[in-house]
Amino acid sequence: MKRFLISAMAAAVAIASPAVFAAVSKKDQEFFTKAAGGGMFEVEAGKLAQSKGQSDGVKSFGSMLEKDHGAANEELKALAAKKGAKLPDAVPAKMQKTLDKLAKSKHFDQDFVKEVGLHDHKTDIALFEKTAKGASDADVKAFASKTLPTLKEHLKHAEGLKKGGKH
């Protein structure tokens, strides 16, 4: 009887566990994957800007990206762990190619502002706005909504660097 009770309890836990760690929706998992990949890209791009940047403005922007995206990445990791979402282990291949190309650029500051500051942040903002409105999970929506102002500030900063010619 005791053995049966233990088996029954183990079966109940096994059945209940998937409910506790319910898989995130496909749409939310896609957000986790893209946001984590983009966040890792931004941190690496920020480090690159600090070492290869010519102007103080680009170096400072790189430092801002490393700090802000590093913090967001940690928050995203914690949320993914809580939700049972999978995150990529490395910068996505396409983004790594961009980093490699930037590292060899003869016009680093200008290319960095264009690729990372403007293009990448516009893409990020679109993803986070879509997620803030349409994520299946309330915590995922909240994370996207909370992160959006920082992304918009980064875009604004990049636009200022481009207009000011301080790159």
C-alpha positions as CSV (number, residue, x, y, z in Angstrom):
1,M,0.0,0.0,0.0
2,K,2.8,2.4,0.9
3,R,4.5,1.7,-2.4
4,F,1.3,2.3,-4.3
5,L,0.8,5.6,-2.5
6,I,4.3,6.8,-3.3
7,S,3.8,5.8,-7.0
8,A,0.5,7.6,-7.1
9,M,2.0,10.7,-5.6
10,A,4.9,10.6,-8.1
11,A,2.5,10.2,-11.0
12,A,0.5,13.1,-9.7
13,V,3.6,15.3,-9.4
14,A,4.6,14.3,-13.0
15,I,1.2,15.2,-14.3
16,A,1.0,18.5,-12.4
17,S,4.6,19.6,-13.3
18,P,3.8,20.5,-16.9
19,A,1.0,22.8,-15.7
20,V,3.4,24.5,-13.3
21,F,6.0,24.9,-16.0
22,A,3.6,25.4,-18.9
23,A,5.4,26.1,-22.2
24,V,5.3,29.6,-23.4
25,S,3.3,30.2,-26.6
26,K,5.1,30.0,-29.9
27,K,4.7,33.8,-30.3
28,D,6.2,34.5,-26.9
29,Q,9.0,32.0,-27.4
30,E,9.8,33.8,-30.7
31,F,10.0,37.0,-28.7
32,F,12.4,35.5,-26.2
33,T,14.6,34.2,-28.9
34,K,14.7,37.5,-30.9
35,A,15.0,39.7,-27.8
36,A,17.8,37.6,-26.3
37,G,19.8,37.4,-29.5
38,G,19.3,41.1,-30.1
39,G,20.3,41.9,-26.5
40,M,23.5,39.9,-26.8
41,F,24.3,41.6,-30.1
42,E,23.8,45.1,-28.5
43,V,26.1,44.2,-25.6
44,E,28.8,43.0,-28.0
45,A,28.3,46.0,-30.3
46,G,28.6,48.3,-27.3
47,K,31.9,46.7,-26.3
48,L,33.1,47.0,-29.9
49,A,32.2,50.7,-30.0
50,Q,34.2,51.3,-26.8
51,S,37.3,49.8,-28.3
52,K,37.0,50.8,-31.9
53,G,35.1,54.0,-31.7
54,Q,36.9,57.2,-32.8
55,S,34.7,59.8,-31.2
56,D,33.8,60.2,-27.5
57,G,30.1,60.2,-28.5
58,V,30.3,56.7,-30.1
59,K,32.4,55.3,-27.2
60,S,29.9,56.7,-24.7
61,F,26.9,55.3,-26.7
62,G,28.7,51.9,-26.7
63,S,29.0,52.1,-22.9
64,M,25.3,52.9,-22.6
65,L,24.4,50.0,-24.8
66,E,26.5,47.5,-22.9
67,K,25.1,48.7,-19.6
68,D,21.4,49.0,-20.6
69,H,21.2,45.8,-22.7
70,G,23.3,43.9,-20.2
71,A,20.7,44.7,-17.5
72,A,17.8,43.9,-19.8
73,N,19.4,40.6,-20.8
74,E,19.7,39.6,-17.1
75,E,16.0,40.5,-16.6
76,L,15.0,38.5,-19.7
77,K,17.0,35.5,-18.5
78,A,15.2,35.5,-15.2
79,L,11.8,35.8,-16.9
80,A,12.7,33.0,-19.4
81,A,13.7,30.7,-16.5
82,K,10.4,31.5,-14.7
83,K,8.4,30.8,-17.8
84,G,10.3,27.8,-19.1
85,A,11.4,29.6,-22.3
86,K,14.6,28.8,-24.2
87,L,17.2,31.4,-25.0
88,P,20.0,31.3,-27.6
89,D,23.5,30.7,-26.3
90,A,25.2,33.1,-28.7
91,V,24.7,36.1,-30.9
92,P,22.6,35.0,-34.0
93,A,24.8,34.2,-37.0
94,K,23.4,37.1,-39.1
95,M,24.1,39.6,-36.2
96,Q,27.6,38.1,-35.7
97,K,28.3,38.8,-39.4
98,T,27.3,42.5,-38.7
99,L,29.7,42.6,-35.8
100,D,32.5,41.1,-37.8
101,K,31.9,43.6,-40.6
102,L,31.8,46.5,-38.2
103,A,35.0,45.4,-36.6
104,K,36.8,45.7,-40.0
105,S,35.0,48.9,-41.0
106,K,37.2,51.9,-42.1
107,H,34.4,54.2,-41.1
108,F,33.5,52.5,-37.8
109,D,31.7,55.4,-36.1
110,Q,29.5,56.1,-39.1
111,D,28.7,52.5,-39.8
112,F,28.1,51.7,-36.1
113,V,25.6,54.5,-35.7
114,K,23.8,53.4,-38.9
115,E,23.8,49.7,-38.2
116,V,23.5,49.4,-34.5
117,G,22.1,52.8,-33.3
118,L,19.5,53.3,-36.1
119,H,18.7,50.1,-38.0
120,D,18.9,47.6,-35.1
121,H,17.1,49.8,-32.6
122,K,14.2,50.4,-35.1
123,T,13.9,46.7,-35.5
124,D,14.0,46.2,-31.7
125,I,11.4,48.8,-31.1
126,A,9.0,47.2,-33.6
127,L,9.5,43.8,-32.0
128,F,9.0,45.2,-28.4
129,E,5.9,47.3,-29.5
130,K,4.3,44.2,-31.1
131,T,5.0,42.1,-28.0
132,A,3.8,44.8,-25.6
133,K,0.5,44.7,-27.4
134,G,0.1,41.1,-28.3
135,A,2.1,38.8,-26.1
136,S,0.2,35.8,-24.7
137,D,1.8,36.2,-21.2
138,A,1.2,39.2,-19.1
139,D,4.7,39.1,-17.7
140,V,6.2,39.1,-21.2
141,K,4.0,42.1,-22.1
142,A,5.2,43.9,-19.0
143,F,8.8,43.2,-19.8
144,A,8.4,44.5,-23.4
145,S,6.5,47.6,-22.2
146,K,9.1,48.3,-19.5
147,T,12.0,48.0,-21.9
148,L,10.6,50.1,-24.8
149,P,11.4,53.5,-23.3
150,T,15.1,52.5,-23.1
151,L,15.2,51.3,-26.7
152,K,13.5,54.5,-27.9
153,E,16.1,56.6,-25.9
154,H,18.9,54.6,-27.6
155,L,17.4,55.4,-31.0
156,K,17.0,59.1,-30.1
157,H,20.6,59.1,-29.0
158,A,21.8,57.5,-32.2
159,E,19.8,60.0,-34.3
160,G,21.5,62.8,-32.3
161,L,24.9,61.3,-33.1
162,K,24.0,61.1,-36.8
163,K,22.7,64.7,-37.0
164,G,25.5,66.1,-34.9
165,G,28.1,64.4,-37.0
166,K,29.7,63.3,-33.8
167,H,30.5,59.9,-35.1
